């Protein structure tokens, strides 16, 4: 296994233990950040622990995280961390939340781990190893995107209706009226369902790099494609359109 992927999996296990220790805690400390999104003591504890491990294991690498300032910004290798993605779910006791860990090399996500311990699920990937998931029964399987070629046969997932003007006028309505099925699985999960082949299209119109770098690596290793609405780099665009690859051009054309 790729040594960076091994490290990322070790980081995920540390994050799982810390995050689960405070999940559904009655005395969980929650604050509101300047952007009006919540942050908990668990978010900060997880990111701190992962940064400390990286300082020991990969001291020359950069780190981008949600809760603390970036480090070593000129480095060609950068770890991108979201300690708890979907914090609002975490706070309310909804199990759909995860730690997202990615390694980008020259700005391109190469290694990705998404660990969702309350769901009993984990996904990971690297270009050398391929893409895998661990199911709720503990079994591990390789994953790949679907072979669906027509929009009318496609399953589409998204989070909500917020921010879609950044994708295009009436883009959400255009997609939902063109596909076979639409469901709001939401957040990181939508895109990992694309990687698994259970969903064919997932779109988030407004994301930060730490929201998507990890699942980008997994979707790509599973044979899919992830871009912005104009086909540009997703991290640069701040949005993610994930597909099985076969449907990608059709989706971009539809939302123009």
C-alpha positions as CSV (number, residue, x, y, z in Angstrom):
1,X,0.0,0.0,0.0
2,X,1.1,3.6,-0.7
3,X,2.9,4.9,2.4
4,X,0.9,8.1,2.3
5,X,-2.3,6.2,2.2
6,X,-1.2,4.1,5.1
7,X,-0.6,7.3,7.1
8,X,-3.9,8.8,6.0
9,X,-5.7,5.6,7.3
10,X,-3.8,5.9,10.6
11,X,-5.0,9.5,10.8
12,X,-8.6,8.4,10.1
13,X,-8.5,5.9,13.0
14,X,-7.3,8.6,15.4
15,X,-10.0,11.0,14.2
16,X,-12.7,8.3,14.6
17,X,-11.8,7.7,18.2
18,X,-11.8,11.4,19.1
19,X,-14.9,12.3,17.2
20,X,-17.0,9.4,18.5
21,X,-15.9,10.1,22.1
22,X,-17.9,13.4,21.9
23,X,-20.7,12.4,19.5
24,X,-24.1,12.8,21.1
25,X,-22.4,14.1,24.3
26,X,-24.9,16.2,26.3
27,X,-22.2,18.7,27.3
28,X,-20.7,19.1,23.8
29,X,-19.3,22.6,23.3
30,X,-20.6,24.3,20.2
31,X,-19.7,27.7,18.9
32,X,-20.7,29.8,15.8
33,X,-17.9,30.9,13.5
34,X,-17.8,34.2,11.7
35,X,-19.4,32.5,8.6
36,X,-22.3,31.4,10.8
37,X,-21.3,27.7,10.6
38,X,-20.9,25.7,13.8
39,X,-17.7,24.4,15.2
40,X,-17.4,22.0,18.1
41,X,-14.6,21.0,20.5
42,X,-14.4,17.7,18.6
43,X,-13.6,19.5,15.3
44,X,-10.7,21.3,16.9
45,X,-9.5,18.3,18.8
46,X,-9.5,16.1,15.7
47,X,-7.7,18.6,13.5
48,X,-5.1,19.3,16.3
49,X,-4.3,15.6,16.7
50,X,-3.9,15.1,12.9
51,X,-1.7,18.2,12.5
52,X,0.5,16.9,15.4
53,X,0.9,13.6,13.7
54,X,1.8,15.2,10.4
55,X,4.4,17.4,12.1
56,X,6.1,14.2,13.2
57,X,5.6,12.0,10.1
58,X,5.6,14.6,7.2
59,X,7.2,17.8,8.6
60,X,8.0,19.2,5.2
61,X,4.5,18.9,3.9
62,X,1.9,21.7,3.9
63,X,-1.4,21.4,5.7
64,X,-4.7,23.0,4.9
65,X,-7.5,22.5,7.5
66,X,-10.8,24.0,8.3
67,X,-10.2,25.2,11.8
68,X,-6.6,26.4,11.9
69,X,-4.2,28.5,9.6
70,X,-2.5,26.8,6.7
71,X,1.1,25.8,7.1
72,X,4.1,25.3,4.7
73,X,2.0,26.9,1.9
74,X,4.8,26.7,-0.7
75,X,5.2,22.9,-0.3
76,X,4.4,20.8,-3.4
77,X,2.7,18.2,-1.1
78,X,-0.2,19.4,0.9
79,X,-2.5,17.6,3.3
80,X,-6.1,18.8,3.2
81,X,-8.2,18.1,6.3
82,X,-11.8,18.5,7.3
83,X,-11.9,17.2,10.8
84,X,-15.7,16.8,10.8
85,X,-17.5,17.4,7.6
86,X,-21.3,18.0,8.1
87,X,-20.8,19.4,11.6
88,X,-24.5,20.3,11.7
89,X,-25.3,16.6,11.4
90,X,-22.8,15.8,14.1
91,X,-24.3,18.4,16.5
92,X,-27.8,17.1,16.0
93,X,-26.9,13.4,16.3
94,X,-27.4,12.6,12.6
95,X,-24.8,9.9,11.7
96,X,-23.9,11.3,8.3
97,X,-20.7,13.1,9.1
98,X,-17.1,12.2,8.4
99,X,-13.4,13.1,8.7
100,X,-12.0,13.9,5.3
101,X,-8.2,13.5,4.7
102,X,-6.5,14.1,1.4
103,X,-2.9,14.5,0.1
104,X,-2.6,16.8,-2.9
105,X,0.6,16.9,-4.9
106,X,1.1,20.0,-7.0
107,X,-2.5,20.9,-6.3
108,X,-4.0,17.6,-7.4
109,X,-5.7,15.3,-4.8
110,X,-3.9,11.9,-5.0
111,X,-4.6,10.2,-1.7
112,X,-8.0,10.3,-0.1
113,X,-9.6,8.9,3.0
114,X,-13.2,9.5,4.2
115,X,-14.1,8.0,7.5
116,X,-17.7,8.0,8.8
117,X,-17.6,6.1,12.0
118,X,-21.2,6.8,13.1
119,X,-22.3,5.2,9.8
120,X,-19.8,2.3,10.2
121,X,-18.3,3.2,6.8
122,X,-14.9,4.2,5.4
123,X,-13.6,4.9,1.9
124,X,-10.0,5.3,0.7
125,X,-8.0,5.5,-2.5
126,X,-4.7,6.3,-4.2
127,X,-3.7,6.1,-7.9
128,X,-1.5,3.1,-7.1
129,X,-3.9,1.2,-4.9
130,X,-7.3,1.9,-6.5
131,X,-10.5,2.7,-4.5
132,X,-12.0,0.8,-1.6
133,X,-14.6,0.9,1.0
134,X,-15.2,-0.8,4.3
135,X,-18.9,-1.8,4.9
136,X,-20.8,-1.8,8.2
137,X,-19.9,-5.5,8.7
138,X,-16.2,-4.7,8.5
139,X,-15.7,-6.3,5.1
140,X,-13.6,-4.5,2.5
141,X,-14.3,-4.3,-1.2
142,X,-12.9,-2.5,-4.2
143,X,-15.2,0.0,-5.7
144,X,-15.8,1.5,-9.2
145,X,-18.2,3.9,-10.8
146,X,-21.3,2.8,-12.7
147,X,-21.7,2.1,-16.4
148,X,-24.8,4.2,-16.9
149,X,-24.6,6.2,-20.2
150,X,-27.9,8.0,-20.5
151,X,-29.2,10.8,-18.3
152,X,-32.7,9.3,-18.3
153,X,-31.3,6.2,-16.6
154,X,-29.1,8.1,-14.1
155,X,-29.5,8.5,-10.3
156,X,-28.6,12.0,-9.0
157,X,-27.8,13.1,-5.5
158,X,-27.3,16.6,-3.9
159,X,-27.5,18.2,-0.5
160,X,-30.0,21.0,-0.9
161,X,-31.1,23.9,-3.1
162,X,-28.7,26.5,-1.7
163,X,-26.1,28.1,-4.0
164,X,-27.2,26.6,-7.3
165,X,-27.1,30.0,-9.0
166,X,-23.3,29.5,-9.1
167,X,-23.9,26.4,-11.3
168,X,-26.3,27.9,-13.8
169,X,-29.9,29.3,-14.1
170,X,-32.4,26.6,-13.2
171,X,-29.6,24.0,-13.1
172,X,-31.1,22.0,-10.3
173,X,-34.5,21.8,-12.0
174,X,-32.9,20.9,-15.3
175,X,-31.1,18.0,-13.8
176,X,-33.9,16.6,-11.7
177,X,-36.2,16.7,-14.6
178,X,-33.8,14.9,-16.9
179,X,-32.7,12.0,-14.7
180,X,-34.3,8.8,-13.6
181,X,-34.1,9.4,-9.8
182,X,-33.1,12.3,-7.5
183,X,-32.3,12.0,-3.8
184,X,-30.7,14.3,-1.2
185,X,-28.2,12.0,0.4
186,X,-26.0,15.0,0.8
187,X,-22.5,16.2,1.8
188,X,-19.6,13.9,1.2
189,X,-21.8,10.8,0.9
190,X,-23.3,11.8,-2.4
191,X,-19.9,11.8,-4.1
192,X,-18.8,8.6,-2.5
193,X,-22.0,6.9,-3.7
194,X,-20.8,7.9,-7.2
195,X,-17.5,6.2,-6.5
196,X,-19.3,3.1,-5.4
197,X,-21.5,3.0,-8.5
198,X,-24.7,3.4,-6.5
199,X,-25.3,6.9,-7.7
200,X,-24.2,8.3,-11.1
201,X,-24.1,12.1,-10.6
202,X,-23.5,14.2,-7.5
203,X,-23.3,18.0,-7.4
204,X,-22.4,20.6,-4.7
205,X,-22.4,24.2,-6.0
206,X,-20.3,25.7,-3.1
207,X,-17.4,24.0,-1.4
208,X,-14.1,24.7,0.1
209,X,-11.0,22.6,-0.7
210,X,-11.2,20.7,2.6
211,X,-14.8,19.7,1.8
212,X,-13.9,17.9,-1.4
213,X,-10.3,17.0,-1.8
214,X,-10.6,13.6,-0.2
215,X,-13.7,12.5,-2.1
216,X,-12.2,13.8,-5.4
217,X,-9.3,11.4,-4.9
218,X,-11.7,8.5,-4.2
219,X,-14.0,9.3,-7.2
220,X,-11.0,9.6,-9.6
221,X,-9.4,6.3,-8.4
222,X,-12.8,4.6,-8.9
223,X,-12.9,5.7,-12.5
224,X,-15.1,8.8,-12.2
225,X,-14.6,12.4,-13.1
226,X,-14.9,15.6,-10.9
227,X,-14.9,19.1,-12.2
228,X,-16.5,22.5,-11.8
229,X,-19.5,23.6,-13.8
230,X,-17.4,24.7,-16.8
231,X,-15.2,21.6,-16.8
232,X,-12.4,23.3,-14.8
233,X,-10.5,22.1,-11.8
234,X,-13.0,21.5,-9.0
235,X,-10.7,22.8,-6.2
236,X,-10.1,26.0,-8.2
237,X,-13.8,26.4,-9.0
238,X,-15.0,25.8,-5.4
239,X,-17.7,23.4,-6.6
240,X,-17.8,19.7,-7.4
241,X,-19.7,17.9,-10.2
242,X,-18.9,14.2,-9.7
243,X,-20.0,11.6,-12.3
244,X,-19.2,8.2,-13.5
245,X,-17.3,9.9,-16.4
246,X,-19.6,8.6,-19.1
247,X,-22.3,11.2,-18.2
248,X,-20.0,14.1,-17.4
249,X,-20.2,15.9,-20.7
250,X,-23.9,15.5,-20.9
251,X,-24.3,17.0,-17.4
252,X,-22.1,20.0,-18.2
253,X,-24.0,20.7,-21.4
254,X,-27.3,20.4,-19.6
255,X,-26.5,23.0,-17.0
256,X,-24.9,25.6,-19.3
